Amino acid sequence: MQIPGRAASLTQRSPAGPLAVAAAIVVLDQLTKIWAVAALSDGPVEVIGTLLQFRLTRNPGGAFSLLTGLTPVLAVLAVVMVVYIVRTTRRTSDTVMAYSLGLVLGGAVGNLVDRMVRSPGVLRGEVVDFIKVPNWPTFNIADCAITVGVILIAIRGWKQ
């Protein structure tokens, strides 16, 4: 469908699919975090020896626990990124890009929910991480979605 008043090369498609992916990521992320807080408080669980463990940690910082003292700034930046990603997802005609942005959006919102509702308070909440593999920081489902989405965006950009 062509947007009236726009160049013929720009088309608008429904953002429903990518936004549904984002919503599914948020739900899955939050459900697994609720499980992790309830089930892992007594200590880690070895799933595949030391190769894969479920280990409850709380991250007050950004990726890889960077910027630990700037949790409110990270939360505000996440809100800005969510708005930007939603706008971009609505405007792109590239289906792969739209769904990749949906993954990033779902991950960003999943971690933003933690920053908004978890202890120690609004905009200062710590993100629940629980998936541990050797030689890598502990992470969660939202982090996985962000990583996969960014990799897909990079591959898509590299191919074009």
C-alpha positions in Angstrom: 0.0 0.0 0.0 1.4 3.4 -1.0 1.3 6.2 1.5 -0.4 9.3 -0.1 2.0 12.2 -0.6 5.1 10.0 -0.4 7.6 8.8 -3.0 6.5 5.7 -4.8 9.4 3.6 -3.3 8.1 4.0 0.2 5.4 1.6 1.3 3.7 1.1 4.6 3.0 -2.3 6.0 1.3 -3.4 9.2 3.6 -3.5 12.2 1.3 -6.1 13.8 3.7 -9.1 13.2 6.9 -7.5 14.5 5.0 -6.0 17.5 3.5 -9.4 18.2 7.0 -10.8 18.3 8.1 -8.0 20.6 5.1 -8.7 22.9 5.9 -12.5 22.9 9.5 -11.8 23.9 8.4 -9.5 26.8 6.0 -12.1 28.1 8.5 -15.0 27.8 11.3 -12.9 29.3 9.1 -11.8 32.3 7.8 -15.3 32.9 11.3 -16.8 32.9 12.5 -14.0 35.3 9.6 -14.7 37.7 10.6 -18.4 37.6 14.3 -17.6 38.1 13.6 -15.5 41.2 11.4 -18.2 42.7 13.5 -21.2 41.7 17.1 -20.0 41.9 17.2 -18.1 45.2 18.8 -21.1 46.9 21.7 -21.3 44.4 22.5 -22.2 40.8 21.2 -25.2 38.9 23.5 -27.1 36.6 21.6 -27.8 33.4 24.6 -29.2 31.4 27.4 -29.4 34.0 29.3 -26.1 33.9 28.5 -25.6 30.2 25.0 -24.2 31.0 23.8 -23.2 34.4 20.8 -21.2 35.7 22.3 -18.8 38.2 20.3 -15.9 39.6 22.0 -12.5 39.4 20.7 -8.9 39.5 22.3 -6.4 37.2 22.0 -2.7 38.1 24.0 -1.7 35.0 23.8 -2.0 31.3 25.1 -4.8 29.1 28.0 -6.7 30.7 27.2 -4.8 34.0 28.7 -1.6 32.5 27.5 1.8 33.8 26.3 0.4 37.1 25.9 3.8 38.7 23.7 5.1 35.9 20.6 2.9 36.1 18.1 5.9 35.8 20.0 7.1 32.7 19.9 3.6 31.2 16.1 3.4 31.9 15.5 6.8 30.2 17.7 5.8 27.2 15.7 2.5 26.9 12.4 4.5 26.7 13.9 6.7 24.0 15.1 3.6 22.1 11.7 1.9 22.4 10.0 4.9 20.8 12.6 5.1 18.1 12.3 1.3 17.3 8.5 1.4 17.2 8.6 4.3 14.7 11.3 2.6 12.6 9.4 -0.7 12.6 6.3 1.0 11.4 8.1 2.8 8.6 10.3 0.0 7.1 9.1 -2.0 4.1 11.8 -4.6 4.7 10.2 -7.6 6.5 13.4 -9.0 7.8 14.4 -5.7 9.3 11.0 -5.2 10.8 11.1 -8.6 12.6 14.7 -8.0 13.7 13.6 -4.7 15.2 10.7 -6.5 16.8 13.3 -8.8 18.6 15.3 -5.8 19.7 12.2 -4.0 20.9 10.9 -7.0 22.9 14.3 -7.4 24.6 14.6 -3.7 25.3 11.1 -3.6 26.8 11.7 -6.8 28.8 14.7 -5.3 30.5 13.0 -1.9 30.8 10.1 -3.6 32.8 12.7 -4.8 35.3 14.1 -1.2 35.6 10.7 0.1 36.2 9.2 -2.4 38.6 12.0 -4.3 40.4 13.9 -3.4 43.5 15.3 -0.9 44.5 12.6 1.2 42.7 11.3 3.0 39.6 14.0 3.8 37.1 16.6 2.1 39.4 15.4 -1.5 39.2 17.9 -4.2 38.7 17.6 -6.5 35.7 17.2 -10.2 36.5 19.8 -12.4 34.7 20.0 -16.1 35.1 21.5 -17.9 32.1 25.2 -18.6 32.6 27.6 -20.1 30.2 31.4 -20.2 30.6 33.5 -17.1 29.9 30.4 -14.9 29.4 28.4 -12.6 31.7 25.1 -14.0 33.0 22.1 -13.0 30.7 18.4 -13.4 30.2 15.8 -14.0 27.4 15.6 -10.3 26.6 19.4 -10.1 26.1 19.1 -13.1 23.7 16.4 -11.4 21.7 18.4 -8.1 21.5 21.6 -10.0 20.4 19.8 -12.0 17.7 18.0 -8.9 16.5 21.1 -6.8 16.3 23.0 -9.6 14.5 20.2 -10.0 11.9 20.2 -6.2 11.4 23.9 -6.2 10.9 23.8 -9.1 8.4 20.9 -7.4 6.6 22.8 -4.1 6.4 26.0 -5.9 5.3 24.2 -7.7 2.5 22.6 -4.5 1.1 
